[in-house]
Amino acid sequence: MVTVGTNELPQVLHLRPKIPVMQSDAPLKTFIIYAHEDRGFKEDLFKRLKLLRSQGLIAPWHDRDLVAGDDWDKVIRGHLAIADIILPIISIDFFNSDYIEQVEIVEAFERYEHGKAHILPIIARQCRWEDDPRIAKLQALPENGTPRHLFA
């Protein structure tokens, strides 16, 4: 149920020299944006990022890392504000989420436009993602922006 092949994720490693970080050996802070309806895709992506996490190359974060008592909006915005890489999981539900549309994707593109983050869209399910000019201008994964699914 994933859209990214295992050989496609290491593409993010070439981004390391272009992103200012406090230490060159610090992991890239990676923020995952997804609609809750795409939780399965997010979980599968998280599994595929395991090797990069284990090697200390990335430090991924998503909203399921919130803990009881957190001001969820403040914490989400805080993690987004320091992300080096932003991975939006694209689907029709992504585009139908008010919070993604009004907060997360707006702030993500502000960071991108100021050269503070890279955005790597991951096409989870078929939708008209090319109609969104922000997303359409970026190279999406998988190749050609065609969603792919794991074999059962």
N, C-alpha and C positions, 0 to 999 in steps of 0.2 A: 504494500500500500504506500510505497514511497515514490518519489519522482526523481530522485537523484541516484545515479550510478555510483558505485564505490570509487571508481576511478575519477570522478568529477570533483569531489570535495577538496582534494589537495590543491586545487587551483587557488584557493585562498592564501596559500603560503607565500606566493609571490607578492602579496600585498604588504608583508611585514616592513620592508624598507620605506614604503611610501606613507605609512601611518606614524605620526609622532607618538611615541610612548615614553614613559619615564625611563625605562631601562630597555635595552635592546633584547634582553632575554625574557621580558615580561610577556605573559600570554596575551593574545589579542582578545579583548572583551567583545563577546559575540552576543547580540540580542536577537532573539527569535520572536517575530511577530506572526501570530496565527489566530484564526477564528476558532473558538472552542469546538465547533463542529469538525475541525480538522485536527483534533487532538491526536488521532492515530498517526497521521502524517508527521506531526511534530515529534511524537515518541519514536517513530522509526528514524527520523532524521537525527535525533539525539543519540540513538544507538550507533548510527553511522559516524558520528562525530567523536565517538569514544576514543579511538586511537589518537586523534589530535589532542583531546583533553588529557589523555594519559601521558602524552609526550610534553605536556605543558605548553603547547602552542596556542591553544585557545582556552578561554574561560567562558562557556556559554551561560546565558541566563534567559529564563522565560517566566511567565507569570505564575506558574505552578511552584516557583521558588518562594513565593510570598508566604509569610507565616502569620498565624493568628495575631491580631492586634495591629498589623501593618496598615498604614494609610496607603491602600493599594495604588491609588492614582499617583501619589507622591513618590512611592518606591519605583513604580514602573517608569515614570518620567526621569527619575534619578539614574536608573540603569541605562535608559535610552540615551541620556545626556553624556554618558562616558563610553558608549559603545564604539568600538573600532570597526566592527563588521556588523551589518544588520541583515538578517535573513528573513525576509517576508515569505511566508508560505501562501502562495496565491491560489485562490479558488473563488467561486461565486460568493461563498460565505465571508471570505476576506473582504470583498467589496461591499457586502451588506452589513458589516459591523460598523456602527456609528463611532465607537471608541477608536477603532483602527483608522477610520476615515478622518475623524476630527482631531485626533491627538497623535497616535503613534506614527502614522505615515507622514503626517505634516512635519513632526519633529525629526523624523528620520531623514526626510529630504532637505530640511534645513541644515542638518549636519553634513549631508552629502554635498550640498551646494557650497558649503564653506570649506570643503576639503578635509573635514574632520572624521568622516566615516565612509566606508564603501557599502553599497547595497547590492546584494546578490539575490535577486528574486528566484524563488524555487516554485515552479508551476506544479501544483499538487493535483488539481482537477481541471478538466476542460472548462474554460470560461473565456470571455472576450477580453482578456487582460491587455491585448494590444490596443484596445480603445482608451485605456488610461495613459495619457501622454507621459506621465511621470515614470510609470513602469515600462512602457513601450520603448523608451529611449535606452534602457539598460539591457545588456546581454543577460538573458535568463538561463537558468538551468532547469531541466536538462537541455542538452544541445537542441537548438531550434525551438525552444520553448514548448516542446511537446511533452505532455505529462506521461510518465511511465509508472507502472505499478509492479510491485514484487510478485513473483509467481507464488501461488499458494502452496 
